[in-house]
Amino acid sequence: MIKKLLLTVCLTAFLAWAQDDEDDDEGFVSAPAAAQVDAPDDDDEWASAPSGGSTATMDEGGESSEDFSEGGLSSAQRQERLDRKKFEEEMRLDEYANSERRRDWLRNRLMLQIGMGSRYAFMGESGMGMSFGIGAEYILPDFLIPVHFGVFGSFGFLPKGDDSDEKEYSLEGGSGYKVGLNMYLFPKNPLHLGLSLSYGTVYFDHDIEPNKTTGVRPLIAVNGYQADILISYLTNEWYYLQFSVGMYYAPILAKTGAENPSFREKANSDSDLEVEYVTRVVNPKGMSKQGIVFGLAIGYALPELFPDDTEKRRREREKARARSGAAGR
């Protein structure tokens, strides 16, 4: 009898304990739901709060720390992200400037050149004799796309040499110049076709009679006009290459008598009333007033003197870094 009573008491206590445990579990599970139902008009902060339990607050500068809560970023990391965005924007602008430059290689370029032949500065005799010279050219900003205009000038020297026909004589050297205007086409292509019009020393030859004292055949150089077809290679790089072929015209060689420098008065004229003139050069007809000439030149494009937008921003960044470094010290 006592055993049955004790068994009944234990069973009753167990059932009571189990009932209390189920009630506790139900209260734990339903509490958040009850809170959401009972307070539907609360601020959105409860509904939008992240599972981690952190909420958006305002920092000292009035800037929301939501970036920190969402990405888990510190202020140093946020600054690094801003710097990266700025760098990417600068790269995008640089690429745009480069694409602009690739669309026009010619605009606003200054070049120093060295060359030989008709443009630096003259040719002569059989067309093979040529001077060696230096020049400068500035291609103006575009006025009428796709045409670019440039102005140039050159100065050349003809070295003194030996006469190939008569070794006892030598040939006098000299100098010449040329100034002109160029017109370039195809600015988007590294190879540019152009046309050049110039004035200056265009042709030379040597007197057939040498100086009796020195044994040097004097130089005869004439000025005139010249038109050339240009084939130039120029990109955004510093190097420059140009080949030219054209024709000169020397008006003074079209004259007759003493006005033509390639003729001299005959020493023993039969009549004083009729003066005869003979050629001073190898060609019995004198120097030709027109002829074909050509030349070759290489150059340096001097990109630093006329920087594009990319170079300007790079210099500004260098100055900003220098100022920040000085301020840090």
Beta strands, then each sheet from edge to edge (+ up, - down):
strand 1: 109-117
strand 2: 123-124
strand 3: 129-130
strand 4: 132-139
strand 5: 148-158
strand 6: 161-162
strand 7: 170-171
strand 8: 174-184
strand 9: 191-206
strand 10: 216-217
strand 11: 219-234
strand 12: 239-249
strand 13: 263-265
strand 14: 277-279
strand 15: 290-300
sheet 1: 3+ 2- 9- 8+ 5- 4+ 1- 15+ 12- 11+
sheet 2: 6+ 7- 10-
sheet 3: 13+ 14-
end
